[in-house]
Every structure is written in structure tokens, then in C-alpha cells.
């Protein structure tokens, strides 16, 4: 269909001919892109005088067919790309007399996504936004996301069954989320997880970073506007903006809470690069108060976590508990349970002093005094 008309008796033009296909990913239907497949199958056999330029988002149903053509990848966060967006905005908003501060603000909020800048300009030209309202989310992106989801996932029940929990967990992350956390959190094999991520395609961003001595792959949504669309409620209708595709941050948090508690129960919290930062937040949001107290007052974590970089998190969460619990009674009960013997040990003394210092720093003087008195009693008993 393509090769035969260009065969041996086709007249050779006097110069190179260029075919441009813009937005190849928009030709996708469901999980397949027939045009991308056609190009991948036959383009290597077309005459040398026929060249092809294709622009596309890196969706799997395109990349799997065109990967052998050595595509040039544009980095959205590169200085050149951000400068292109800045130049575009200055040109398109010239009549609006947009200041450099406003231009830079839009560029920063775009996170390198040209689509964001395009819709901002369209909203201003249409009179739906002014430069003074530029902080507000452009309505055009909602339409884009709605159309993309509707085109990719015509079967809403299938989406909910396979992807709802995955998207909800990604949204509920409280720090950069390693891809390795997801299989056990969702009860999936690595293969199953990657199959589902492929269906989300460009909407999910996977990036590899060097952490200490190893490279870690982190997963997040491609843009904060997508996060907002998936979680916001339309104030006019009080219904989710994303309709049937709306994520459930509460469900995502609960799933991460369960996985984090499993990691903690195995004694691996201090070594876990995600949950050592976030378990307190997940437990608090899930209203798992008893488990939150257990983690906060775990003596084995005093040296590894709470007395070091996560000290402010400890104090913040302990302070929040004071609104619903008596910290004094909490400390009294804890002292009864964590004294290894009536006389105690030197280890008990060290633990009580470290814990007392944490309470003292957050202004909980009564609780700090109880711990200091308990440590003093142990010293006195052991000196007799």
C-alpha cells in the first residue's frame, strides 16, 4: 500500500521529500496504534529520498514500533526546552504586556510541558483568564485528560479493575516512590505491574536516579495537573472532575500504610528508603493511632531515625497526638511496658534520656520530666 507505489518505476524527485506526522500518539485506539505499526514495519524499506519526521509523546503503543528508528528524545526539564516555552509565551502574550515575572511563573508551573503553556495562552485569548488569574488551573487541560482517558479506556470497569488501585497509590505517595514498592503493595508480580504501567503510558513518569550506591527507578504522574484532575471535585456538581477515572487517595494511602506497616513489622523500616520517610504520615492519614504510637515510641528507632534527620517529623506527629491523647498517660504506660526489670539497665537509661530530649525539644516538659525521673531511678538503683 505504501511501498508498491514507490517502487522501481516511480519517478525520482530532484530533491529530498519530507513527510511530517505531528502527534502520532493521537492515532492510538485503545492500546494499539496502527499508523505507528505501519511506519515501524515499512519505513526502513522506502527510498532514500523520502524522509520522515514524527512527533509523539513516548506512549508504549508508539515506542514499541518506532524504537528501532533511533528517536531523538526531548527532555522536558532541559534549559533549551524551558527557553522555548518562555519564547513562545513572550510571543503569544506580547499584546497582553506580560511581565518577565509572570512569564517565568508560567514556565515554572508548566514543569516543561508545552501543553500547559499552550492552554494558558488559549484561556487568556478566549477571555476566560487574565494575567492576574494566571495561578488558576487552565480548564483546557481537563478536557485533554478527559479525552485521553476516554479514548484509551473505553471499558470503564476494566480500568477500575486493573488501574484504579495503581493510580491511587501513585497519587498517595508522600515522597519519591520507588517502583520496587508497588508489586508488594498491590499484590502484583513485576510482570503484571509493568503491563499495567504500559497501559498508562505517557501519564506515568519513570525516572532513574543514583541513590547512594545504586540506581533507583521512581514512579510518579507526568504532571501535577493530572494529579489534580484525578483527585479534585467539581464545585458546581460536587462530583469528581475525572468521573469514572477519579483516583481514591484514601485507598492509595491505606494500601501504602499496610505495606509500610509490613516493612516495619519485619524490622526493616530504618533501611527502607521510602517508608522511613513516610510511614508516620501514612499512619496519621489512615488514622491508625495505635500503630502510629507504636512506631513513634519504638526504642530501636531512636538512634536510627528519630534522633537524626527525621526528628522534626517525630515531633510533629507526636505533637498532633496531643490533641486527641494524653501524652502524660502515654508516657506512663510506655514506661511500664519498656522497663526491662524493676531496677532497669543502662540501656533503659539511655533510651529514656533520648526520648525525654525529644519531648523536651517539642515543649512537652511534663513528659520529659517523667522520663528523666525514670532514668534517674535506674541510676540510683544500680549505684546502691
Secondary structure, 3 states (H helix, E strand, C coil): CCCHHHCCCCCCCCCCEEEEEECHHHHCECCECHHHHHHHHHHHHCCCCEEEEEECCCCHHHHHHHHHHCCCCCCCCCHHHHHHHHHHHHHHCHHHCCCHHHHHHHHHHHCCCHHHHHHHHHHHHCCCCCHHHCCCCCHHHHHHHHHHHHHHCCCHHHHHHHCHHHHHHHHHCCCCEEHHHHHHHHCCCHHHHHHHHHHHHHHEEEEEEEECCEEEEEEEECCHHHHHHHHCEECCCCEECCHHHCCCHHHHHHHHHHHHHHHHHCCCCCCCCCHHHHHHHHHHHCCCHHHHHHHHCCHHHHHHHHCCCCHHHHHHHHHHHCCCCCHHHHHHHHHHHHCCCCCCCHHHHHHHHHHHHHHHHCCCHHHHHHHHHHHHHHHHHHHC
